[in-house]
Amino acid sequence: MSDDLCTRPATELAALVRGREVSARELLDAHLARIERLNPALNAIVTLDAEGARAAADAADAQLAAGRPVGPLHGLPVAHKDTHQTGGMRTTWGSPLHRDTVPARDELAVARLRAAGAIRVGKTNVPEFAAGSHTFNTLFGATHNPYRHGLSAGGSSGGAAAALAAGLVPLAEGSDMGGSLRNPAAFCNVVGLRTTPGRVPTHPAPIGWSQLSVQGPIGRTVADVALQLSVLAGPDPRVPISLSDPGHPFAAPLPTELTGLRIAWTPDLGGRVPVDPAITEVLMAQLGVFRELGATVEEDCPDLRDADEVFGVLRAWLFEASFGDQVRRSPDSFKETIRWNAARGAELTGADVGRAEVAHTKLYERVVGFFERYDVLLAPTTQVLPFPVEVEYPTEVNGVEFDDYLGWMRSCTLVSATGCPALSVPGGFTADGLPVGLQIVGAPRSDRRVLEVGHAFEQATGHGLRRPQLG
């Protein structure tokens, strides 16, 4: 019964707790026992507050017993990304510089999950300062993939994805600049949503106007992700790009058929990214599912020229603004890829950033035109399969070498530059049992649409039901 609880969808667990069929304390204890048993090998959760969580679970049960109103996540254990500030709980950003940092208060996403009734269990592992899509750091080490020990869980929300796949928690959240929610979701056979910029307001943030990095939900099912989004989304006056739409409509039931939907499929983002043939083979076999669900599917791709420049320049500019002064004062305290990205940002001129923003605007206009002809775009989430944890980052795929450490993430970074919402859902498995993610990209602000398409595909295939074999 304990392990059964730990692998059920969060939507089911929320109903069980609200109906008092399972207490919040019973649910928490089941997850704590699983964490104790499995986390030492996975290294997904790096800070744990079992006693604080038990006290919160007992309070949640008392609230139900008293008949007081409860939130949509009432009594569900949640683990927060270790780059998201948690009041009274260590937040390290995966860096020895912050090994003892304890923020005074929750940041906005954490506070919203708590207000919805979620029980804070601990923090999930990240790469140093969330830089890169492979989760390892000198403070805690590497997170292992639950489907095959010794392989990467992706990143930067790799600890979150591994924890969900292994049943350590039913809820987790993360952030995504260049694939940090989508990439680990693909590697760990779970669901990650890069939200429309401003859909989930980020506060505090050093540059509140930036639209490159977003926060969002990650879960075992699309409905779990939608449930979390219903409490994470919604305006905040302190965040200049926050969207005015309320979050609660995201919790509405999702469809299981796609009649009339117009789908574009691209195996390589219009020839712009090399992809492991094993990934392409798995995803090509899924296209018939969408036709059976009532959709039309054509091979096409928006014009993504200059997306590399847009992402590269704006990312470097953000790294210089966020880390430049610290890197110059103490370069040995940062990994080489952060030093490289900050240095690249320091070399930029105002004209460079201006040209990137002009290109960004034109890219957005072309993408809007593309989505007048199609409802969603399907593409590989990742260009590579999970690789050994000892490898810092892949340097080539399918015989194509990359110029820098971002090259193997371009299937996600090019999409990030468009400003479109993008969902990674389980897309199947290779012949030797490694997960493959399918990326569903929608028109700007169409977060609900990508969730609907992902849910219908998920229900038709059941790929997400294939859980890892753990001790």
Disulfide bonds with the S-S distance in Angstrom:
none
